[in-house]
Every structure is written in C-alpha cells, then in structure tokens.
C-alpha cells in the first residue's frame, strides 16, 4: 500500500486537499472520484522524515531549471492553428496505436517542417524525459498551447483517456478555425472589393478628371459646362488640393481606432458596434454562440468542472459582451443557481440556445446539448455566409457601375457639346 496526497475540485470548483493509502495511483484517482471530487493532482506522499529535509536537487540545478523555463516562455514562437491541429491529431493517433508518448514525440519531431513547432516538440520531449507530465511540459509554452488546450490535456491525463481527449480537442480546434475562416471570408470579400473600387475611383478623381478640365477649358471657349460635369470636377479639385490632409486624417483615424481598441472601454465599444451592424452583426453573434457552445460542451464532456469550464470559455469567447455574460453566468452558478437561469438573464444568447441548455440541464445531457447547439448555429452561419455573398456581389456591382457611370457621363457631356459646335461652325454661325 502507498500513501498519495491529492488536490481536487468539488462540483462547485472549490479546491480540497487530502491523502489516501491505496495500491496505486489509478486506485487513488478512482477513490477520489467516488468521493465526488475531480482530481487535479495525485502524487505519492513524502514520508514525514523527509518533509523537513532539503531537496536532493542542488540549488544550481533548480536555478538552471527555472532559467530554462523562463527562456522557453520568452523565446517560444507562435504556431499556426492548422499546424497545431495536425500535431494534436498525430499525437492522438500514435497514442491510440499504443506507442509511448515520448517515442511518439521523437518521431513527430523528425518529420515536422515547422521550425517553431519542431523546437517546441524537442522541449516537450526533454521535459517528459525529466519526469514532467505532458500538461506540465506544455504549460511552459503559453504562446503555443493556450489555456483551453492545457485544461483538456490535463483532463485527459487524469481520466486516463489522453488519446480520446486529444482527438476531441483537434476536432474542436478544426471546427473553431473553420467557423472563424467563414466569418473572415464573409467580411473580407466586400472589404476587398470596396478597397479596390476606392483606389480606382481615387485615381480617376485625382489624376484623370483634372486633365479633362484643362481640355474643356481650351475647347468650350467660355461656354458653361453641364451641372453634372461641374459637380464631378469640383469634387476632383477638392480631393486633389486636400489629398495630403485627407490621407493624414485617414491614417490618424485608423491609428486612433487601433489604439482605442486595445483599451477595455474601446474594445467594448467596438464589440458592441460589430454586433449592431445590420447584416454582419447577426453573423458575428451566431459565430460567438458556436464558439462558446462548442468549447463549453467539449470541456464538460471531458470531465472539466462546469465552473472551471465557464472560466475558460470566458477567456476564449472573443467578444467583451459575451465574456461579461459568461462571467455573470459563472458567478450565478457558483451561488447555486441552475445554469439556464443566468443564460436567460444575460440577454445576449438566443432564446433557442437558452431553451436547449435548460433541457440539457434537466435531462443530465448538457454536454451533448451544447454540442448540438453548436452544430445548429454552425449550419446557420454557413447559410448566412452563402446568402450574404450572393446578395452583396450584385449590390456592389450596381453601386460601382452607378459611380463610374456618373463620372464617365460627366466627362462625355462637354465632349458632345464640343463636337456639336464644331459641326455647326460654332455659336452664332
């Protein structure tokens, strides 16, 4: 029999500590779960006579270990989400095939082409070889493995189903990246078209139209130009004379918006503005619902306590309004309320989602219901993106045709007058 000390969380997320005497670590984990706790750390207890003794590790070695940890945290590179998803899925596959984790990491390191991820895998293998768990080794790379990733891996370690959890994590990351790409694509298309259109119109107004004015002044012989032509030329001269001021003002406005968006009040303002947009606001809201429901469902399905899962979701929601709503839900659930009640009171989640959460909580199938919610709203995002793309394309084509057509007509009207007067021999003849 061996004594094990443990740290665990109860159903409300409160931490508790204790000790057990059992055959092995798996028996200790099972006993802690039978008591209604969620174990986060289970290690052999040190004998009483050893507790007051200095650590066997030399001070210099401890300092070198700390310096290495600091160096890893400072120099680790960010890894693209797609590369991290591929790495996660490969590790899950190797574990499912029965390959030891350390050997699998060495194998993945040999075939990895991304230099940053290759160095990260090297560090993970060294830490695991030194006795650290995979979650402890990953925690030293916060720029690569985010909090959600670490919590999922830690839950997989404790449950003994790391391969299953890693596969679910890879699927979660893939779906989150896919929904993000769809929203970005839906907003990028009109933005790119309008940017190109603005550049073309700028060239016409600033460089082309003024040259036509010189031609008209020489050929009209004092006759007035049409009203539309005078308006277009007036706008052109105004833009040409104030081009530097306009560009400086635009640069100042963009810089000010970026700096404002980095402050909490500014970020909250822009997040509210995005949700209030006529067409894009509903799309952004649905994408946020998908992200929150998918993350919360995956975490609770893998044994992460609901309060801890809500705290992680709050940090990964991507929108201040939804973060505040999730924090309010967390606080109310910690006070003993059912989870559906604060969901309904938040005012930012759709009624359909609130109703499905209520049903999932009453039937004891909340994780499955949350994933079903994510699937439902992901389909709605797909339909919304397709409808938006098909609708915006003709609208922008008509708008650009009207603007360019007005400029062309304004430039041709004086030419028609000039041709008519040349054919008739000029006025008065």
Number of C-alpha atoms within 10 A of each C-alpha: 8 12 18 21 16 20 17 20 20 15 15 15 17 12 14 13 12 11 16 20 15 15 12 13 17 14 13 24 24 14 15 21 14 10 9 12 22 25 23 16 15 21 13 16 15 11 9 8 7 9 10 8 8 8 10 6 8 10 10 9 10 12 11 12 12 12 12 14 16 13 12 18 16 13 11 18 17 15 16 12 13 13 13 18 19 13 20 21 18 19 21 23 17 18 18 15 10 10 13 11 16 16 12 18 21 16 14 17 20 11 9 15 11 13 12 16 21 18 16 23 23 15 20 25 21 15 18 18 11 10 10 14 15 19 20 16 21 23 20 22 22 17 17 21 17 13 16 18 20 18 20 23 23 21 22 20 17 17 17 13 16 21 23 15 24 24 19 20 24 21 16 18 20 17 18 19 15 13 20 16 13 18 19 13 14 20 16 13 14 16 12 11 15 14 12 12 16 13 12 12 17 16 12 16 21 19 14 13 22 18 10 15 18 10 12 19 13 9 16 16 10 9 13 12 19 13 11 15 22 15 13 19 21 15 14 20 17 13 16 16 11 11 14 11 11 13 11 12 12 12 12 12 12 12 12 11 14 13 12 16 16 11 11 10 12 15 19 17 15 16 19 15 11 18 17 14 12 9 12 17 16 16 25 21 20 23 23 23 22 28 25 27 25 26 27 25 25 23 27 20 19 20 15 24 19 21 20 20 22 25 18 19 24 23 17 18 21 14 21 19 18 24 19 16 20 24 20 18 26 22 16 16 19 17 10 9 13 15 19 20 15 20 24 18 13 16 12 15 17 13 12 10 22 20 14 17 25 20 15 17 16 12 10 11 14 21 22 17 22 25 19 18 22 26 16 14 21 22 14 16 22 15 12 20 20 13 12 17 16 11 11 13 13 11 11 15 11 10 11 17 12 12 12 15 12 15 20 15 13 21 22 14 15 22 18 11 15 17 13 13 16 12 8 10 10 13 9 6 6
